[in-house]
């Protein structure tokens, strides 16, 4: 009999640690599952100590998140859909992973599927095997898989995950497609203006200089701007790049600086509301799916808050989670934070009172996802003509600055 140290989550969502004996890791896991525990980590301390001695362990190093690449959304979508379809048809997970590895065109999925299948054959759970693969799967994704294993509803969980991942991919693609045209238009317009000022205006300025004529204020300003960009434009570009690097350095090194920036993002007119709605939609979708899959509420709240990118909102959600852990209701905890819309508070209250919190949270996610689509579409319809007017106005000013001296010269003649 071997001794194993374990960490697990009990039925109330609390983290527990302990020691258990078993013939192997697989039997130890089964014993813990029979006690109603969700295993998050288990190891043989003697084996762990022996494995750290001797040669350099490259495999252990590569298992760290720092050296693992995050799985792409497209790969995750295809992998989940294929796995859910094969498992729903009655195939075992091991056989489904083998088939995916043989048929997929993605090198990353081929390697990851083989690694996960090998780990499962060694006695690991599907969730833990995914967590130790060379690709970094999202934490909420792995937790949902773990819940499916523990509750015995792996097929249903995989089907829900496949739908959720595809839905997220479609929303992301729709947003990216909507932004392509405005971005291209801005870049082309800026390029045209810079080319006019740097290459066209200097040639016109040489002609005006030979006429010994007083020039309009607009023309003088344009020529001055042209001279500045020609002579000092490269230094201006260096200054901008250095400023960006300094900003990124502070952003990545200082949590307080990042916290302030993320907090101010929500104050940006129009776009602040979109940023908040996008974060809330991602959080609600993840939380609802975790709850719907049987993950304990406290654990689902902890994992769900980690999918939020904005650290200010994540901090608020973590404080809400702590209050819930201390025994306060979810909706009353959220009511203390103005950043959380009253709509979410109301829906959460209804879910808690009716016992359908997972369904209400998923409805919140659906609402905000639809809201983002409509808001983005409306905003872009307003921005596109505004960009045309602004850039057309800039080009018109350049043309007028060039033509005004010519008109005045014709009047003198």
Protein Blocks (a to p, Z undefined) as FASTA:
>chain_A
ZZdddddddfkopacddddddfbfklmmmmmmmnopacfbdcdfklmmmmmgcjddfklm
mmpmklpccddfklmmmmmmmmmmmmmnopafklmmmmmmmmpmbfklmmmmmmmmmmmm
nopafklmmmmmmbdcdfklmmmmmmmmmnopmmmmmmmmmmmmmmmmmmmmmmmmmmmm
mmmmmmmmmmmmmmmmmmmmmmmmmmmmmnopacdfklmmmmmmmmmmmmmmmmmmmmmm
mmmmmmmmmmmmmmklmmmmmmmmmmpghjlmmmmmmmmmmmmmmmmmmmmnopafklmm
mmmmmmpmblmlmmmmmmmmmmmmnopafklmmmmpmklcfklmmmmmmmmmnopmmmmm
mmmmmmmmmmmmmmmmmmmmmmmmmmmmmmmmmmmmmmmmmmmmmmmmmmmZZ
